[in-house]
Every structure is written in structure tokens, then in C-alpha cells.
């Protein structure tokens, strides 16, 4: 998330952000800004004072410019993220936010920010593979979606990709019964 969300958007419109830090330790387990099963973002946030990390992927109106090494259109879903500035438009069926389901090219379902190995996805099961995730939609409803590592195309498919310290990262956020749109 953009750093200004922490100071401008969250406190006024959503919820006071109470990030973890090197002095306070990790964010509270029941803090709604992070999935209770998120490990990597809670740890990195607290150990390195990054107050803008949350345990979810937020899609609408993402920045895609200088300093951002993420390709939101790698799998044809760029309009879900880059051009969606308000709700009720032509991409209204796409999810708005979801638990982070992320893999890396070099470590599979793990990541090692700052040299410490963590499970990279929320709701991780055997070998770090996520069991699924909660998906929030524009109308306010939330759905649990099952994820299968051997059947991405039949459960939750690839959404976007980017480069990072462990090679290529892939985020999974396209429920397979939802096409790319517009609708």
C-alpha cells in the first residue's frame, strides 16, 4: 500500500493503523489491518519499521510507475488494478481485496526478506501452500475461496507478478469463474 494510506486514508476513512515496530513488537493478532494468519508482513513490519504493510492484497487504482516493479497486467487483469478508480463500473465483479496468496520463483511458497525465511501466504498449510483465502467484493460480501497448488486454473488463478529479492513473485487473486471483464 502507498505510505500515505497509513497517515491519511486509514485513520480518517477506515481504521487507525497501529503498525508493529522495533519498539512495540508485532501488530496485535486481532488487528483487522492484517490477516491473523499473516506471518511475513507482520514480521517485516515490526522488525524494519514499515508501517504501510498489510496482510491483504488491495486491487483498485494501483500505481504502476517508477520504482514499482510489479506487472499488474501480466495475466490480463491490469484493468482490475490500474484503471479501476471507483466502484460500480465495468470491473465491478472483480474482487477488491483478498488475503495474500503469493509464491516466489526461487523459494516456492516461502520468502526470505532480510535473510529470514517465512511462509509468504496467508492461511498456509503443508509446505507453505495456502489453503485458500477470503475475498472481498464491491457489494461488501466476503467469500472463502479454496486454493489448489496443483490446479490454479481451477481454483484461484494468477493475478499479477513482479520482481523482488527472491526472483519473480506471483500473486493469485483471480477466482476462476470470473473472467477478465469488462462486464
Backbone as ProteinMPNN parsed JSONL, in Angstrom:
{"seq_chain_A": "XXXXXXXXXXXXXXXXXXXXXXXXXXXXXXXXXXXXXXXXXXXXXXXXXXXXXXXXXXXXXXXXXXXXXXXXXXXXXXXXXXXXXXXXXXXXXXXXXXXXXXXXXXXXXXXXXXXXXXXXXXXXXXXXXXXXXXXXXXXXXXXXXXXXXXXXXXXXXXXXXXXXXXXXXXXXXXXXXXXXXXX", "coords_chain_A": {"N_chain_A": [[0.843, -1.179, 0.0], [0.369, 2.284, -0.572], [2.398, 4.611, 1.173], [1.119, 6.922, 2.134], [-1.444, 6.048, 2.671], [-1.338, 5.029, 5.223], [-1.139, 7.267, 6.927], [-3.074, 9.08, 6.029], [-5.452, 7.938, 4.711], [-6.325, 5.546, 6.198], [-6.747, 6.382, 9.057], [-8.796, 8.342, 8.86], [-10.848, 7.387, 7.141], [-11.122, 4.621, 7.494], [-9.804, 2.935, 9.664], [-7.828, 3.279, 12.552], [-4.431, 2.875, 11.952], [-2.319, 0.7, 13.543], [0.609, -0.052, 13.481], [3.153, -2.601, 13.836], [6.423, -2.312, 15.328], [9.995, -1.813, 15.811], [10.159, -1.096, 18.454], [7.616, -1.563, 19.608], [7.014, -4.159, 18.94], [5.346, -6.918, 17.231], [2.357, -6.272, 15.334], [-0.917, -6.377, 16.802], [-2.527, -9.548, 17.132], [-5.255, -9.671, 16.546], [-5.733, -7.439, 14.997], [-7.43, -5.749, 12.514], [-6.211, -4.854, 10.206], [-4.521, -6.691, 9.218], [-4.39, -10.041, 8.159], [-5.049, -12.591, 10.51], [-3.497, -14.867, 10.122], [-1.286, -14.053, 8.758], [2.157, -14.005, 8.441], [4.671, -13.155, 7.359], [4.432, -10.36, 6.629], [3.706, -9.168, 9.084], [6.009, -9.691, 10.561], [8.131, -8.472, 9.069], [7.217, -5.827, 9.04], [7.33, -5.143, 11.796], [10.031, -5.663, 12.466], [11.464, -3.98, 10.807], [10.288, -1.515, 10.712], [8.184, -0.779, 8.806], [5.416, 0.776, 8.245], [3.376, 0.584, 6.37], [2.684, -1.925, 5.457], [0.258, -4.397, 4.912], [-1.75, -7.301, 5.548], [-3.079, -8.109, 3.264], [-4.069, -8.185, -0.214], [-4.787, -5.399, -2.094], [-6.695, -4.201, -4.712], [-7.976, -2.033, -6.467], [-7.087, 0.866, -8.352], [-4.178, 0.898, -8.414], [-0.791, 2.022, -8.371], [1.367, 2.187, -11.144], [4.249, 2.672, -11.92], [7.321, 4.52, -11.881], [9.764, 2.982, -9.91], [8.099, 0.949, -9.143], [8.01, -2.389, -9.448], [6.159, -4.178, -10.302], [4.016, -6.117, -12.294], [0.949, -5.562, -13.143], [-0.636, -6.266, -15.236], [0.208, -8.662, -16.25], [-1.179, -11.07, -16.513], [-3.392, -10.3, -17.843], [-5.134, -8.857, -16.219], [-4.908, -6.2, -15.646], [-6.742, -4.045, -15.747], [-8.357, -4.507, -13.542], [-6.863, -3.513, -11.546], [-5.311, -1.155, -12.223], [-6.861, 0.815, -13.615], [-9.243, 1.087, -12.32], [-10.965, 3.204, -10.667], [-13.208, 3.802, -9.177], [-16.075, 2.311, -7.575], [-18.644, 0.134, -8.943], [-18.348, 0.221, -11.651], [-17.209, -0.914, -14.888], [-15.665, -3.088, -14.098], [-16.761, -4.276, -11.907], [-17.324, -6.846, -10.915], [-14.961, -7.952, -10.178], [-12.752, -8.894, -7.498], [-12.102, -6.779, -4.631], [-10.356, -6.729, -2.474], [-8.194, -9.132, -0.939], [-6.994, -12.014, 0.932], [-3.481, -12.465, 1.069], [-2.085, -14.461, -1.335], [0.692, -15.806, -2.311], [3.548, -16.634, -4.233], [7.048, -17.442, -4.771], [9.612, -17.475, -7.277], [12.048, -18.643, -6.622], [11.819, -19.782, -4.071], [9.415, -21.061, -3.798], [6.557, -21.318, -1.891], [7.524, -19.706, 0.085], [9.302, -16.916, 1.503], [12.14, -14.799, 1.96], [12.712, -12.227, 3.325], [15.234, -9.953, 4.193], [16.892, -12.05, 4.83], [15.657, -13.868, 6.544], [13.653, -16.689, 6.73], [10.261, -17.04, 5.867], [6.83, -18.155, 5.782], [5.055, -17.23, 2.942], [2.396, -16.724, 2.227], [-0.971, -16.039, 3.364], [-3.027, -18.108, 5.481], [-1.561, -20.52, 5.312], [-0.726, -23.904, 4.618], [0.434, -27.256, 4.461], [3.843, -27.358, 3.532], [3.858, -24.614, 3.147], [1.911, -23.943, 1.32], [-0.954, -22.123, 0.489], [-4.209, -22.688, 1.864], [-6.384, -21.426, 0.935], [-8.275, -18.382, 0.597], [-9.815, -15.377, 1.883], [-12.047, -13.351, 0.082], [-12.947, -10.096, -0.715], [-15.645, -8.334, -2.078], [-17.08, -5.749, -4.227], [-19.758, -5.263, -3.429], [-19.672, -5.657, -0.762], [-19.73, -8.227, 0.27], [-18.036, -11.144, 1.523], [-16.141, -13.895, 0.527], [-14.947, -17.18, 1.118], [-12.406, -18.72, -0.629], [-11.252, -21.687, -1.936], [-7.959, -22.879, -2.505], [-5.852, -24.568, -4.769], [-2.745, -25.897, -5.186], [-1.955, -27.547, -7.244], [-3.824, -26.993, -9.138], [-4.293, -24.293, -10.15], [-5.668, -22.956, -12.207], [-8.188, -23.988, -11.89], [-9.09, -23.141, -9.454], [-8.032, -20.65, -7.848], [-6.592, -18.374, -9.83], [-3.533, -17.044, -11.33], [-2.817, -13.602, -10.767], [-1.144, -11.279, -10.844], [2.3, -10.286, -11.28], [5.694, -9.803, -10.169], [9.041, -8.488, -9.687], [11.47, -9.303, -7.207], [13.399, -9.751, -4.164], [13.627, -12.517, -4.065], [13.521, -13.458, -6.654], [11.056, -13.915, -9.13], [7.867, -12.925, -8.161], [4.582, -14.145, -7.664], [1.234, -13.265, -7.465], [-1.876, -14.59, -6.527], [-5.116, -14.129, -7.453], [-7.375, -14.291, -9.037], [-10.494, -15.47, -9.075], [-11.575, -18.423, -10.566], [-14.055, -18.617, -11.91], [-14.643, -16.096, -12.672], [-14.282, -14.061, -15.37], [-11.937, -11.988, -17.225], [-13.241, -9.615, -17.731], [-14.331, -6.52, -19.392], [-17.568, -6.292, -17.68]], "CA_chain_A": [[0.0, 0.0, 0.0], [1.094, 3.545, -0.569], [2.671, 5.047, 2.539], [0.15, 7.927, 2.578], [-2.628, 5.375, 3.204], [-1.125, 4.847, 6.653], [-1.359, 8.512, 7.661], [-4.192, 9.871, 5.525], [-6.68, 7.193, 4.439], [-6.77, 4.653, 7.278], [-7.332, 6.992, 10.263], [-9.982, 9.142, 8.582], [-11.911, 6.669, 6.449], [-11.221, 3.203, 7.738], [-9.445, 2.378, 10.961], [-6.48, 3.734, 12.9], [-3.396, 1.869, 11.721], [-1.418, 0.534, 14.688], [1.608, -0.995, 12.983], [4.22, -3.055, 14.708], [7.69, -1.613, 15.125], [11.083, -2.39, 16.594], [9.931, -0.825, 19.88], [6.35, -2.12, 20.107], [6.855, -5.559, 18.557], [4.419, -7.165, 16.134], [0.969, -5.817, 15.357], [-1.8, -7.275, 17.557], [-3.024, -10.667, 16.328], [-6.638, -9.416, 16.129], [-5.802, -6.172, 14.27], [-8.099, -6.005, 11.239], [-5.386, -4.432, 9.078], [-3.716, -7.813, 8.768], [-4.981, -11.357, 8.391], [-4.425, -13.22, 11.685], [-2.551, -15.913, 9.726], [-0.154, -13.452, 8.054], [3.4, -14.08, 9.209], [5.779, -12.401, 6.783], [4.265, -8.904, 6.718], [3.775, -8.776, 10.495], [7.405, -9.758, 10.997], [8.914, -7.44, 8.389], [6.728, -4.536, 9.53], [7.833, -4.9, 13.149], [11.492, -5.697, 12.53], [12.094, -2.975, 9.956], [9.518, -0.267, 10.786], [7.432, -0.482, 7.588], [4.033, 0.876, 8.714], [2.387, 0.508, 5.295], [2.399, -3.303, 5.069], [-0.936, -5.027, 5.456], [-1.77, -8.715, 5.188], [-4.04, -8.348, 2.186], [-3.825, -7.532, -1.495], [-5.814, -4.424, -2.451], [-6.548, -4.07, -6.161], [-8.323, -0.83, -7.231], [-6.274, 2.06, -8.58], [-2.777, 0.719, -8.03], [0.18, 2.794, -9.145], [2.248, 1.365, -11.968], [5.183, 3.638, -12.471], [8.709, 4.49, -11.439], [10.008, 2.354, -8.616], [7.192, -0.179, -8.939], [8.464, -3.465, -10.324], [5.061, -5.139, -10.339], [3.275, -6.104, -13.55], [-0.453, -5.855, -12.847], [-1.318, -6.768, -16.43], [0.922, -9.848, -16.736], [-2.145, -12.124, -16.822], [-4.56, -9.668, -18.448], [-6.045, -8.299, -15.214], [-4.481, -4.843, -15.326], [-7.885, -3.152, -15.518], [-8.868, -4.726, -12.184], [-5.97, -2.835, -10.604], [-4.753, 0.132, -12.614], [-7.823, 1.791, -14.127], [-10.485, 0.996, -11.542], [-10.881, 4.3, -9.707], [-14.395, 3.85, -8.323], [-16.874, 1.092, -7.608], [-19.844, 0.14, -9.761], [-18.012, 0.386, -13.057], [-17.158, -2.067, -15.778], [-14.939, -4.207, -13.483], [-17.428, -4.406, -10.608], [-17.362, -8.236, -10.45], [-13.627, -8.323, -9.7], [-12.57, -8.657, -6.068], [-11.49, -5.519, -4.226], [-9.266, -7.05, -1.562], [-8.18, -10.544, -0.584], [-5.815, -12.495, 1.633], [-2.326, -12.572, 0.179], [-1.688, -15.789, -1.789], [1.858, -15.375, -3.079], [4.674, -17.565, -4.338], [8.274, -16.893, -5.347], [10.226, -18.411, -8.229], [13.203, -19.337, -6.054], [11.541, -20.435, -2.788], [8.054, -21.601, -3.769], [5.579, -20.626, -1.047], [8.254, -19.036, 1.162], [10.048, -15.719, 1.164], [13.196, -14.586, 2.95], [13.127, -10.828, 3.411], [16.31, -9.692, 5.143], [17.575, -13.286, 5.161], [14.885, -14.717, 7.458], [12.658, -17.428, 5.94], [8.882, -17.003, 6.349], [5.756, -18.544, 4.873], [4.723, -15.985, 2.251], [0.955, -16.548, 2.041], [-1.895, -16.205, 4.484], [-3.715, -19.41, 5.534], [-0.628, -21.516, 4.796], [-0.834, -25.285, 5.074], [1.642, -28.044, 4.23], [4.869, -26.776, 2.655], [3.581, -23.201, 2.933], [0.869, -23.747, 0.305], [-2.185, -21.611, 1.1], [-5.431, -23.493, 1.724], [-7.346, -20.572, 0.266], [-8.273, -17.029, 1.117], [-11.052, -14.606, 1.903], [-12.117, -12.371, -0.993], [-13.931, -9.035, -0.511], [-16.172, -7.82, -3.346], [-17.61, -4.384, -4.169], [-21.034, -5.174, -2.719], [-19.405, -5.838, 0.661], [-19.712, -9.62, 0.726], [-16.745, -11.823, 1.585], [-16.233, -15.329, 0.227], [-13.762, -18.015, 1.251], [-12.107, -19.425, -1.867], [-10.266, -22.748, -1.788], [-6.842, -22.805, -3.443], [-5.157, -25.832, -5.005], [-1.459, -25.642, -5.831], [-1.892, -28.319, -8.476], [-4.927, -26.634, -10.027], [-4.544, -22.845, -10.081], [-6.681, -22.581, -13.196], [-9.492, -24.473, -11.453], [-9.466, -22.588, -8.142], [-7.677, -19.226, -7.856], [-5.518, -18.303, -10.815], [-2.565, -15.955, -11.24], [-3.355, -12.265, -10.959], [-0.09, -10.356, -11.246], [3.648, -10.771, -10.984], [6.68, -8.748, -10.018], [10.375, -8.931, -9.303], [11.843, -9.0, -5.833], [14.645, -10.331, -3.671], [13.643, -13.966, -4.282], [13.195, -13.732, -8.051], [9.742, -13.464, -9.567], [6.761, -13.177, -7.238], [3.277, -14.241, -8.311], [0.062, -13.164, -6.594], [-3.028, -15.325, -7.055], [-6.346, -13.472, -6.995], [-8.497, -14.362, -9.983], [-11.383, -16.632, -8.948], [-11.618, -18.942, -11.936], [-15.337, -18.428, -12.601], [-14.747, -14.689, -13.069], [-13.375, -13.784, -16.479], [-11.172, -10.754, -17.096], [-14.1, -8.452, -17.893], [-15.372, -5.88, -18.571], [-18.886, -6.921, -17.61]], "C_chain_A": [[0.888, 1.241, 0.0], [1.253, 4.025, 0.868], [1.647, 6.069, 3.027], [-1.167, 7.305, 3.04], [-2.536, 5.27, 4.719], [-1.505, 6.094, 7.441], [-2.615, 9.267, 7.259], [-5.482, 9.06, 5.417], [-7.174, 6.383, 5.635], [-7.413, 5.385, 8.454], [-8.645, 7.727, 10.018], [-11.139, 8.3, 8.06], [-12.106, 5.224, 6.882], [-11.017, 2.825, 9.196], [-8.062, 2.903, 11.314], [-5.465, 2.601, 12.698], [-2.452, 1.849, 12.914], [-0.345, -0.483, 14.307], [2.569, -1.45, 14.069], [5.486, -2.271, 14.406], [8.765, -2.29, 15.967], [10.894, -2.13, 18.082], [8.668, -1.481, 20.42], [6.182, -3.607, 19.826], [5.838, -5.698, 17.44], [3.037, -6.589, 16.403], [0.126, -6.836, 16.123], [-2.391, -8.338, 16.633], [-4.439, -10.412, 15.799], [-6.812, -8.071, 15.412], [-6.357, -6.438, 12.871], [-7.284, -5.584, 10.018], [-4.517, -5.561, 8.54], [-4.44, -9.108, 9.076], [-4.298, -11.985, 9.604], [-3.4, -14.293, 11.323], [-1.33, -15.362, 8.991], [1.08, -13.487, 8.951], [4.44, -13.116, 8.66], [5.594, -10.891, 6.922], [4.283, -8.413, 8.156], [5.228, -8.702, 10.962], [8.248, -8.656, 10.376], [8.508, -6.056, 8.879], [7.357, -4.201, 10.878], [9.356, -4.799, 13.193], [12.165, -4.569, 11.769], [11.291, -1.682, 9.851], [8.896, 0.151, 9.456], [5.953, -0.409, 7.948], [2.978, 0.7, 7.633], [2.114, -0.913, 4.825], [1.103, -3.761, 5.713], [-0.972, -6.459, 4.932], [-2.729, -9.065, 4.079], [-3.505, -7.768, 0.885], [-5.035, -6.666, -1.807], [-5.634, -4.119, -3.931], [-6.834, -2.694, -6.751], [-7.279, 0.282, -7.183], [-4.858, 1.95, -8.022], [-1.894, 1.58, -8.921], [1.062, 1.835, -9.925], [3.226, 2.301, -12.648], [6.576, 3.446, -11.923], [8.827, 3.873, -10.046], [9.098, 1.18, -8.311], [7.559, -1.258, -9.954], [7.414, -4.558, -10.455], [4.305, -4.995, -11.649], [1.834, -6.537, -13.285], [-1.201, -6.42, -14.051], [-0.663, -8.03, -16.998], [-0.022, -10.975, -17.153], [-3.461, -11.539, -17.339], [-5.544, -9.049, -17.479], [-5.684, -6.87, -14.82], [-5.628, -3.891, -15.041], [-8.521, -3.348, -14.15], [-8.109, -3.847, -11.194], [-5.645, -1.398, -10.976], [-5.79, 1.187, -12.958], [-9.123, 1.846, -13.341], [-10.441, 2.019, -10.407], [-12.084, 4.406, -8.792], [-15.199, 2.573, -8.512], [-18.08, 1.265, -8.525], [-19.588, 0.271, -11.244], [-17.928, -0.936, -13.797], [-16.366, -3.255, -15.227], [-15.485, -4.516, -12.093], [-17.458, -5.832, -10.067], [-16.018, -8.702, -9.898], [-13.53, -8.09, -8.194], [-11.879, -7.322, -5.821], [-10.24, -5.787, -3.392], [-9.345, -8.537, -1.227], [-6.939, -10.865, 0.233], [-4.692, -12.695, 0.626], [-1.992, -14.044, -0.072], [-0.542, -15.546, -2.758], [2.934, -16.455, -3.077], [5.874, -16.84, -4.934], [8.905, -17.935, -6.259], [11.361, -19.202, -7.604], [12.895, -20.132, -4.791], [10.13, -21.009, -2.695], [7.134, -20.744, -2.919], [6.216, -19.941, 0.156], [8.928, -17.795, 0.614], [11.108, -15.553, 2.247], [13.636, -13.131, 2.968], [14.17, -10.661, 4.507], [16.948, -10.98, 5.652], [16.858, -14.213, 6.123], [13.755, -15.359, 6.667], [11.294, -17.419, 6.631], [7.962, -17.643, 5.315], [5.237, -17.25, 4.253], [3.23, -15.709, 2.134], [0.198, -16.617, 3.357], [-2.538, -17.592, 4.376], [-2.85, -20.539, 4.976], [-0.863, -22.878, 5.436], [0.494, -25.992, 4.873], [2.557, -27.381, 3.214], [4.604, -25.317, 2.31], [2.494, -22.906, 1.924], [-0.402, -23.226, 0.979], [-3.374, -22.536, 0.848], [-6.491, -22.737, 0.943], [-7.259, -19.183, 0.85], [-9.653, -16.414, 1.084], [-10.964, -13.519, 0.837], [-13.255, -11.399, -0.706], [-14.337, -8.483, -1.872], [-16.827, -6.455, -3.137], [-18.904, -4.262, -3.387], [-20.89, -5.433, -1.222], [-19.376, -7.281, 1.128], [-18.298, -10.2, 0.632], [-16.982, -13.302, 1.331], [-14.9, -15.997, 0.507], [-13.598, -18.774, -0.061], [-11.001, -20.43, -1.599], [-9.198, -22.583, -2.866], [-6.209, -24.183, -3.565], [-3.879, -25.549, -5.778], [-1.334, -26.396, -7.149], [-2.955, -27.947, -9.49], [-5.267, -25.149, -9.903], [-5.698, -22.458, -10.988], [-8.078, -23.033, -12.796], [-9.94, -23.921, -10.119], [-9.246, -21.076, -8.121], [-6.452, -19.091, -8.749], [-4.636, -17.078, -10.587], [-3.221, -14.616, -11.536], [-2.324, -11.286, -11.471], [1.254, -10.927, -10.814], [4.601, -9.587, -10.873], [8.018, -9.31, -9.595], [10.681, -8.488, -7.885], [13.098, -9.746, -5.44], [14.751, -11.831, -3.908], [13.24, -14.335, -5.707], [11.859, -13.139, -8.429], [8.692, -13.876, -8.549], [5.475, -13.255, -8.053], [2.196, -14.15, -7.253], [-1.111, -13.832, -7.293], [-4.297, -14.658, -6.534], [-7.478, -13.481, -8.014], [-9.314, -15.623, -9.73], [-11.706, -17.133, -10.352], [-12.953, -18.771, -12.642], [-15.563, -16.974, -13.012], [-13.762, -14.444, -14.206], [-12.75, -12.4, -16.295], [-12.022, -9.492, -17.203], [-13.706, -7.659, -19.128], [-16.708, -6.606, -18.658], [-19.973, -5.889, -17.812]], "O_chain_A": [[2.008, 1.229, 0.511], [0.346, 3.863, 1.685], [1.329, 6.09, 4.216], [-1.94, 7.966, 3.734], [-3.54, 5.406, 5.418], [-2.123, 5.996, 8.501], [-3.168, 10.018, 8.063], [-6.504, 9.458, 5.976], [-8.328, 6.524, 6.039], [-8.535, 5.043, 8.828], [-9.518, 7.732, 10.885], [-12.281, 8.477, 8.486], [-13.175, 4.659, 6.651], [-11.965, 2.439, 9.88], [-7.197, 2.965, 10.441], [-5.64, 1.501, 13.222], [-1.854, 2.87, 13.254], [-0.381, -1.631, 14.75], [2.766, -0.774, 15.079], [5.603, -1.642, 13.355], [8.488, -3.214, 16.731], [11.425, -2.881, 18.901], [8.645, -1.913, 21.572], [5.308, -4.252, 20.405], [5.501, -4.718, 16.776], [2.615, -6.441, 17.55], [0.424, -8.03, 16.095], [-2.718, -8.051, 15.481], [-4.786, -10.886, 14.717], [-7.943, -7.615, 15.242], [-5.814, -7.258, 12.13], [-7.645, -5.935, 8.894], [-3.85, -5.401, 7.517], [-5.038, -9.252, 10.142], [-3.074, -11.915, 9.714], [-2.523, -14.6, 12.13], [-0.43, -16.124, 8.638], [1.031, -13.041, 10.097], [5.029, -12.343, 9.415], [6.54, -10.204, 7.306], [4.824, -7.341, 8.428], [5.621, -7.771, 11.664], [8.999, -7.979, 11.078], [9.366, -5.203, 9.109], [7.86, -3.095, 11.073], [9.903, -3.94, 13.885], [13.315, -4.232, 12.052], [11.578, -0.843, 8.997], [9.056, 1.293, 9.024], [5.284, -1.442, 7.958], [1.788, 0.67, 7.947], [1.368, -1.092, 3.862], [0.874, -3.545, 6.903], [-0.282, -6.78, 3.964], [-3.15, -10.217, 3.967], [-2.587, -6.949, 0.896], [-6.171, -7.14, -1.788], [-4.523, -3.809, -4.362], [-5.991, -2.198, -7.499], [-6.689, 0.586, -6.147], [-4.408, 2.803, -7.258], [-2.219, 1.832, -10.081], [1.455, 0.787, -9.413], [3.048, 2.674, -13.807], [6.963, 2.34, -11.546], [8.075, 4.212, -9.133], [9.303, 0.483, -7.318], [7.433, -1.061, -11.163], [7.741, -5.722, -10.689], [3.989, -3.882, -12.069], [1.538, -7.73, -13.213], [-2.281, -6.991, -13.899], [-0.962, -8.419, -18.126], [0.303, -11.752, -18.052], [-4.506, -12.188, -17.285], [-6.674, -8.742, -17.86], [-6.112, -6.389, -13.771], [-5.506, -3.017, -14.183], [-9.169, -2.432, -13.645], [-8.633, -3.481, -10.142], [-5.701, -0.513, -10.123], [-5.606, 2.356, -12.617], [-10.02, 2.609, -13.699], [-9.939, 1.731, -9.321], [-12.0, 5.033, -7.736], [-15.019, 1.849, -9.492], [-18.485, 2.383, -8.842], [-20.532, 0.42, -12.021], [-18.504, -1.941, -13.381], [-16.388, -4.329, -15.827], [-14.75, -4.965, -11.213], [-17.604, -6.014, -8.859], [-15.945, -9.731, -9.226], [-14.166, -7.174, -7.672], [-11.168, -6.803, -6.681], [-9.203, -5.152, -3.582], [-10.426, -9.127, -1.229], [-5.966, -10.112, 0.239], [-4.932, -13.053, -0.528], [-1.657, -14.78, 0.856], [-0.765, -15.13, -3.894], [3.193, -17.099, -2.06], [5.74, -15.767, -5.523], [8.749, -19.136, -6.04], [11.615, -20.333, -8.018], [13.629, -21.064, -4.463], [9.698, -21.404, -1.612], [6.953, -19.56, -3.204], [5.534, -19.63, 1.132], [9.099, -17.648, -0.596], [10.977, -16.114, 3.335], [14.788, -12.823, 2.665], [14.005, -11.17, 5.615], [17.48, -11.017, 6.761], [17.404, -15.254, 6.488], [12.983, -14.663, 6.008], [11.179, -17.743, 7.813], [8.273, -17.671, 4.125], [5.003, -16.275, 4.967], [2.838, -14.556, 1.957], [0.678, -17.187, 4.337], [-2.582, -18.176, 3.293], [-3.342, -21.408, 4.257], [-1.158, -22.986, 6.626], [1.555, -25.407, 5.087], [2.109, -26.904, 2.171], [5.079, -24.832, 1.283], [2.176, -21.74, 1.686], [-0.878, -23.829, 1.941], [-3.525, -23.093, -0.24], [-7.391, -23.341, 0.358], [-6.284, -18.842, 1.52], [-10.541, -16.865, 0.36], [-9.94, -12.85, 0.703], [-14.391, -11.816, -0.48], [-13.487, -8.2, -2.716], [-17.095, -6.056, -2.003], [-19.126, -3.241, -2.736], [-21.883, -5.428, -0.495], [-19.027, -7.541, 2.279], [-17.491, -9.805, -0.21], [-17.923, -13.887, 1.867], [-13.846, -15.454, 0.177], [-14.543, -19.397, -0.546], [-9.937, -20.071, -1.095], [-9.496, -22.197, -3.997], [-6.05, -24.886, -2.567], [-3.921, -25.025, -6.891], [-0.672, -25.921, -8.072], [-2.995, -28.512, -10.583], [-6.402, -24.793, -9.585], [-6.596, -21.72, -10.585], [-9.062, -22.506, -13.315], [-11.058, -24.198, -9.684], [-10.181, -20.311, -8.353], [-5.393, -19.641, -8.445], [-4.943, -16.206, -9.774], [-4.062, -14.5, -12.427], [-2.582, -10.544, -12.419], [1.327, -11.916, -10.084], [4.344, -8.511, -11.414], [8.118, -10.468, -9.191], [10.217, -7.446, -7.423], [13.784, -10.311, -6.291], [15.858, -12.367, -3.947], [12.681, -15.407, -5.937], [11.56, -11.994, -8.089], [8.637, -15.031, -8.127], [5.302, -12.514, -9.02], [2.233, -14.873, -6.257], [-1.315, -13.662, -8.495], [-4.534, -14.622, -5.327], [-8.448, -12.739, -7.858], [-8.901, -16.719, -10.111], [-12.07, -16.346, -11.226], [-12.988, -18.78, -13.872], [-16.575, -16.661, -13.638], [-12.554, -14.601, -14.033], [-13.019, -11.725, -15.302], [-11.578, -8.414, -16.809], [-12.813, -8.09, -19.858], [-16.952, -7.409, -19.559], [-21.157, -6.226, -17.787]]}, "name": "protein", "num_of_chains": 1, "seq": "XXXXXXXXXXXXXXXXXXXXXXXXXXXXXXXXXXXXXXXXXXXXXXXXXXXXXXXXXXXXXXXXXXXXXXXXXXXXXXXXXXXXXXXXXXXXXXXXXXXXXXXXXXXXXXXXXXXXXXXXXXXXXXXXXXXXXXXXXXXXXXXXXXXXXXXXXXXXXXXXXXXXXXXXXXXXXXXXXXXXXXX"}
